[in-house]
Structure formats: structure tokens, C-alpha cells
């Protein structure tokens, strides 16, 4: 993909706009943030980078707790929507080339297939998600955390309605669907979502320079400490950048 080509998700985001927040998977934001704040020991004044932040639902929830948050998204429309909230700050950028200083954040997150998991579309290389993970690890200070959620290959294959939609070689689910804007106007859309096994996620974290602290099976709005299984749709991975510990953690 060249710098001039639009990513496949950009026109989808342009059409969705704030209607993105109508989808059921966005309704568990408060629970997800509460779990991560507790698990990561986040405190007032800590700095969090939200990669693939969408319209900023996690940014707003974290900012309401006194955490300094920078949201990054490839969609100009999502960035503009997030900025209207007045909570946190927003940057238009690609997850594979984050415009941030090395070691400038305590935590980097990418949840709900934001900047991680949606990079396996047409023309992509096999290691696109690995590039994003390396950028996130680069952005956090020694001892900082890198947190991503990812679709489970186990769950996806177990519940396939149409096997032709799943690229078994690349682990990518290719879905033909439609999305509706704020006025209810429908538009056709194609979605490419990369799915992972726990082993793949551990290897990707290691290649990015992070040590895995935890890996759990989760669903949107149901984050918790559940061992990996084939029953829940996503995995949540918490990695730590070696070389130091954060004060008070």
C-alpha cells in the first residue's frame, strides 16, 4: 500500500460517522476501561495512547478519570468526531507509522480491532499488524504496557456461516455487509478482519519487543481474567516493555 492509497476502512468510517456508536459492541466501554484501569494500575496524570481510537469512546472514558489520552485514527472523520468531545486530544495517523516520541507514554492500547487487526486487507503484507505493534511498543517507556484485543481464530472458524469468507492461509475474515449512517442510509461495505491464536499473539508481542504479562479470552463489555478458550470471540493481551518499571507499579 502506498502513502497515497486510502485504507479500505476509511470510506466505511466516512459513511458511518457517529452511527458507529450505535453498534452493540461499543456499549461496554465503561466496563472495559474500568477493568484496564484496575489491571494496569492507571492513575490520574498517566499518559495513554489509544491507537485506532475511532470516534474516541475509550479516550473519553479514560479522560473522565483524569488520565491524559491521545487518540490516533486513520479516519479523518473519526478524528474530527472525537475532537468535538473536548476530552483528550486526537491525531490523524496510521498505526504503522505513529507520529509520537519514543517512550512518551505509560500505556498504548488498541481495542476492538482499532489499529490492530484491521490491517490485513487487499494489498497488505503479512506483517502489517506486527508493524503496528512495534510502533506501539516504541511509544511506551521502559516498563510501560502495550494492550491489544484481537479476534480469536478458534471462535471465528467454529462459528463460520460461509467458509469461503475465511482466508485460512492468512487468517483473515472477509465479510460483505452494509453499514448505515446517522440518517439510516445504507451503503455496501467489505471488511477484512485478521484473526489470531494465542500463540501468534505471543510471538507478535515478542517480535515487537514486549513480554506478555497476561492473555485472556474476552468479549466487548466483558473484559476479565478468563483463560484462553474457543468460546469467546476475542483475546486480550497485555504486554510489558522491558527495561524498567513504572513508578508505583
N, C-alpha and C positions, 0 to 999 in steps of 0.2 A: 504494500500500500504506500503510495507516495503522499507527500505532505499536502498535495492539492486535492486529493480524493476525500470525499466525505465518508465517514464511517457509516455502516449500514444502520446504526441505531439513531443517528441524528435526525433523519426525516420522521422516524417513529416518534421521537421526543418532541419534535416540532409540532406534530399533529396532536399529540396527547396534551401537552401543556399541563395545566393544573389538574386535568382529569386523571392524570397518573395517580393522584392521591385518593381516587375513588376505589382503586383495586383493593381487594381484601388483604393482600399480603402487606399492605402498608399500614394496617391498623394496629399492629403490635409494636409500634416504635417505642412507646414508653417502657414496655417490659424489656425490650432488647437493650435499651440504653441503661436501664436500672441494673440489669444483670451485668453488663460490661463495666459500669462504674464500680460496682462491688467487686467484681472479679479482678479488675486491673488496679484497684485502689486509686481511682482517679479522684483528684481533689480540685478545689477552686484554684484557678490560675494555671492548671496544667494545659498543655498545648496538644491538640488533636488535629490530625489531617484526615479528612473524610474524602477518599478517592472514589469518584463515581457517585457523587452525593445526590444526584437527581435534583428535585426542587428543594432539597435541604431539610427533609424531615428529621434526620438524625442530628444534623447541625443545630437545628432549633432546640431539640430536646437536650442536647449536651450543653448548649449555651445557657439554657434556663437554669442549669446547675452551677453556673459560674465558671465553666470550662471555656478556654479560648479555642475556637474551632475555625479552621479554614476548610471550606468545601471546594472540591475540584470536580469539574464535569466537562465532558466533551461537547455537550449540548449548550449552545448559547441561550436557548430559550429556558432551559432548566436553571442555568446560572442567573439569568435575569429574574426568574420567579423567586429563587432563593433569596436574592439580594433585597427584594421588596419586604421581606420579613423584618429586616433590621437586626437580625440575630446572626452573629458570626460574620465571616467575610467569605467571598467567593472568587474563584479564579477559573477562567476558561482554559482548559489544557487537556492534553492527552495523558492518560495514566502511564503510558510507556515513556514519557519524557516530562516528568514533573518539574515545574519551574520553582523549586524550593531549595534552600540551602541544606547541605548535608548536616545531619544531626540537629535540626532545628525544631523537632517535635518530640514529645514524650511518647505519643502513640500514633500509629497510622492505621486506619480502618478502611475496609471496602466490603460493604454489606449488601446483601440482596442482589448479587450479580451486578455490582456497580462498575468499578474499574477493573474487576477481576471476574472472569467467567463469561464475558460477552465479547471476547477478542478473537474468537475462533471462526469468524465469518469468512465470506468469499475473499480469496487472495491473501489470507493471513498465513503466517508461518506457524510452525508447531509450538514455538516457544513464546508466543505473544503474552500469555498470562504470566510466564516466568519473568519477562521483561518488566511487567507492571509490579510484580512482587519485589524484584530487585530495586526498583525505584522507591518503593515504599520503605524498604529496609534502609536504603541510603538516607531517607528523610528523617529517620528517628535517631536519637542519641544513643550511645552505648548503654545497654540495659533497658532501652525502650522496647515497646511491644509493637508487633505487626499482627493485625487481626483481619481475617477474611472469612466470609461464608461462601460456600460453593455447592452447586448441585451434586447430589450423590448419583454416581453411575449405577450403583446397585438398585436404588429406588427407581431410577428412570427406566432401566431395562425391565424391571419387574412389572412396571405399570404401562408399558408401551401399548398404545392403541394401534399405531401403524409403524411396524418395524422399519419401513422404508424411510421414515423420518430420522432415524438414528444412524449416524455415521460411526460404525463400530471401530474403524481404524483410527479416527481422530477423537472419538468420544464426544461428538457434537450432536446435539439435538436440533434439527432444522424444522421449525414449525411454520406453517402457513396459517395465518389468522387474520383478524381485523381489529383495529383499535378505534376508539371513539373520542372525539374531542369534547370540550366543555359543553358544546351545544348538542352533543349526541350524534354528530355526523361521523359516520363510519368510513374508514379507509383501509384497504388491504395492507398487510404487513407480513414480512418474513423475519423470523427471529432465529438466531444461531446461539445456542447456549451450550457452553462446554461443561461436561460432567466429569467428576473425578472420583477416584478411590482414595481411601485414607493413605495408602502407601504413596500414591502420586503426590498428594498434598505434602506429605512429609519430605519427599525428595525435592519438591519445588522450594519448600521453605529452606532446606539445607543448601540448595544451589543459590538461593538469594542471600545466604549468609545469616540466617536466623535459626535458632534452636527451638524446637517445638515444645512448648510448656503443656499444651492441652489440645485435644482433638475430640470433639463431641458430635453426636447426631442431634440436629435441631430442626425446628420449623419456624417460619416467621411468627413472632409473638410468643414463641415457646422456647426461648433460649434457656439452657440448663446443662447440668453436668451428667449427660447421658452417654454411655459408651457407644462407639460407632456400631450401627446396625443397618439392616436393609429396610427398615420400616418408615423412617423419617426422610424427608425429601432433601435435606441439606446437611452439610458438615460445617462446623465452626472450628476454625483453627486459630490458636493463639501462639505466636512465635515471639522469641526474645532475641534482640540483637546483642551478641556477646560483647564483652569488653568493659563492663561496669554495671553498677546498679543504680537505679533512681533513688534519690534521697527519700527516706521514709518508707521504702517498699521492701 
